[in-house]
Amino acid sequence: MLKTLLGGITAKLRAEMAFIVLLAVAGAGAWLYVQLRSAVADRDDLLRRAELICASAGGDFTAGKLKRGEACRLKIAGLADFKARTDQITAATLAQALADHDARQLTDNNAARRAAAAARDAAHRMEIADAQAERRNLVDREWTAAVNGVAGLRPPR
């Protein structure tokens, strides 16, 4: 029974082989058509995005005598080069500003250290001059020079 059933199916398949091949070819064609439409849609989307990118970069995707996209590529390469040079100049300027700041800070610190040492020395001289003036009961030239030194003035001539 199975043998007769398989024989009948095989005979019907042979009789309809042209139709089955036609269905297979039509299925493959439909699949290829869908794939082509998808590829075309992807290409159109990429072209639209490329035109938008070029427009935002200030270029034209289909400009002049160059190949399509070449003017845009050159414009974007120029912008990238400009950004790299600007970043390099900015870094150099910042490094120089930091070096100048550090140099000024060092100069200010040294000046403050010298001023503090001078004030400490002037206060010490004032204490000595004040003690001598009190002991001798006389305010003299050294005492006046010490007062001027505490005030940051030059000693009298």
C-alpha positions as CSV (number, residue, x, y, z in Angstrom):
1,M,0.0,0.0,0.0
2,L,2.8,2.4,0.9
3,K,4.5,1.5,-2.4
4,T,1.5,2.3,-4.4
5,L,0.9,5.5,-2.5
6,L,4.5,6.6,-3.1
7,G,4.3,5.6,-6.7
8,G,1.2,7.7,-7.2
9,I,2.7,10.8,-5.6
10,T,5.9,10.4,-7.6
11,A,3.9,10.2,-10.8
12,K,1.8,13.3,-10.0
13,L,5.0,15.2,-9.1
14,R,6.6,14.3,-12.5
15,A,3.4,15.4,-14.2
16,E,3.5,18.8,-12.4
17,M,7.3,19.3,-12.4
18,A,7.2,22.3,-14.7
19,F,4.7,24.0,-12.4
20,I,6.9,23.2,-9.3
21,V,10.0,24.6,-11.0
22,L,8.0,27.7,-12.0
23,L,6.9,28.1,-8.3
24,A,10.6,27.7,-7.2
25,V,11.8,30.3,-9.7
26,A,9.0,32.7,-8.8
27,G,9.8,32.3,-5.1
28,A,13.5,33.0,-5.8
29,G,12.6,35.9,-7.9
30,A,10.3,37.4,-5.3
31,W,13.1,36.9,-2.6
32,L,15.6,38.6,-4.9
33,Y,13.1,41.5,-5.6
34,V,12.6,42.1,-1.9
35,Q,16.4,42.0,-1.3
36,L,16.9,44.5,-4.1
37,R,14.3,46.9,-2.8
38,S,15.9,46.7,0.7
39,A,19.4,47.4,-0.8
40,V,17.9,50.3,-2.8
41,A,16.3,51.7,0.3
42,D,19.5,51.4,2.3
43,R,21.5,53.1,-0.5
44,D,19.0,56.0,-0.7
45,D,19.1,56.4,3.1
46,L,22.9,56.4,3.1
47,L,22.9,59.0,0.3
48,R,20.5,61.2,2.2
49,R,22.6,60.9,5.3
50,A,25.7,61.8,3.4
51,E,24.1,64.8,1.9
52,L,22.9,65.9,5.4
53,I,26.4,65.4,6.9
54,C,28.0,67.4,4.0
55,A,25.5,70.2,4.4
56,S,26.1,70.4,8.1
57,A,29.9,70.5,7.4
58,G,29.4,73.3,5.0
59,G,30.1,71.3,1.9
60,D,28.2,69.9,-1.1
61,F,27.9,66.2,-1.7
62,T,27.6,66.6,-5.5
63,A,29.8,69.6,-6.0
64,G,31.5,70.6,-9.3
65,K,33.8,68.5,-11.4
66,L,34.8,66.2,-8.6
67,K,33.4,62.7,-8.0
68,R,30.3,62.5,-5.9
69,G,31.3,62.9,-2.3
70,E,34.9,64.0,-3.0
71,A,34.3,67.7,-2.2
72,C,32.5,66.8,1.0
73,R,35.4,64.5,2.0
74,L,37.9,67.3,1.4
75,K,35.8,69.7,3.4
76,I,35.5,67.3,6.3
77,A,39.2,66.5,6.1
78,G,39.9,70.2,6.3
79,L,37.6,70.6,9.3
80,A,39.3,67.7,11.0
81,D,42.7,69.2,10.3
82,F,41.5,72.6,11.7
83,K,40.3,71.0,14.8
84,A,43.5,69.1,15.4
85,R,45.6,72.3,14.8
86,T,43.3,74.3,17.1
87,D,43.5,71.6,19.8
88,Q,47.3,71.7,19.5
89,I,47.5,75.5,19.7
90,T,45.0,75.5,22.6
91,A,47.1,73.0,24.5
92,A,50.3,74.9,23.9
93,T,48.6,78.2,24.9
94,L,47.3,76.6,28.1
95,A,50.7,75.1,28.9
96,Q,52.4,78.5,28.4
97,A,49.7,80.2,30.6
98,L,50.3,77.6,33.3
99,A,54.1,78.1,33.1
100,D,53.7,81.9,33.3
101,H,51.3,81.5,36.3
102,D,53.8,79.2,38.0
103,A,56.6,81.7,37.4
104,R,54.6,84.6,38.7
105,Q,53.6,82.5,41.7
106,L,57.2,81.7,42.4
107,T,58.2,85.3,42.1
108,D,55.4,86.4,44.4
109,N,56.3,83.7,46.9
110,N,59.9,84.8,46.9
111,A,58.9,88.5,47.3
112,A,56.6,87.6,50.2
113,R,59.3,85.5,51.9
114,R,61.8,88.4,51.5
115,A,59.2,90.9,52.8
116,A,58.3,88.7,55.8
117,A,62.0,88.3,56.6
118,A,62.6,92.1,56.3
119,A,59.6,92.7,58.6
120,R,60.9,90.2,61.1
121,D,64.3,91.8,61.0
122,A,62.8,95.3,61.3
123,A,60.7,94.2,64.3
124,H,63.8,92.7,65.9
125,R,65.9,95.8,65.3
126,M,63.0,97.9,66.7
127,E,62.9,95.8,69.9
128,I,66.7,96.3,70.3
129,A,66.5,100.0,69.5
130,D,63.5,100.4,71.9
131,A,65.3,98.6,74.7
132,Q,68.4,100.8,74.2
133,A,66.3,103.9,74.1
134,E,64.6,102.9,77.3
135,R,67.8,102.0,79.0
136,R,69.5,105.3,78.0
137,N,66.3,107.3,78.2
138,L,67.2,108.7,74.8
139,V,65.5,108.4,71.4
140,D,68.2,108.7,68.8
141,R,68.9,108.2,65.1
142,E,69.0,104.4,65.4
143,W,65.6,104.3,67.1
144,T,64.1,106.5,64.3
145,A,65.7,104.2,61.7
146,A,64.2,101.2,63.4
147,V,60.7,102.8,63.5
148,N,61.0,103.6,59.8
149,G,62.1,100.0,59.1
150,V,59.0,98.7,60.9
151,A,56.9,101.0,58.8
152,G,58.6,99.9,55.6
153,L,60.3,103.2,55.1
154,R,63.9,104.0,54.2
155,P,66.2,104.9,57.1
156,P,66.9,108.6,57.5
157,R,70.0,110.0,55.8
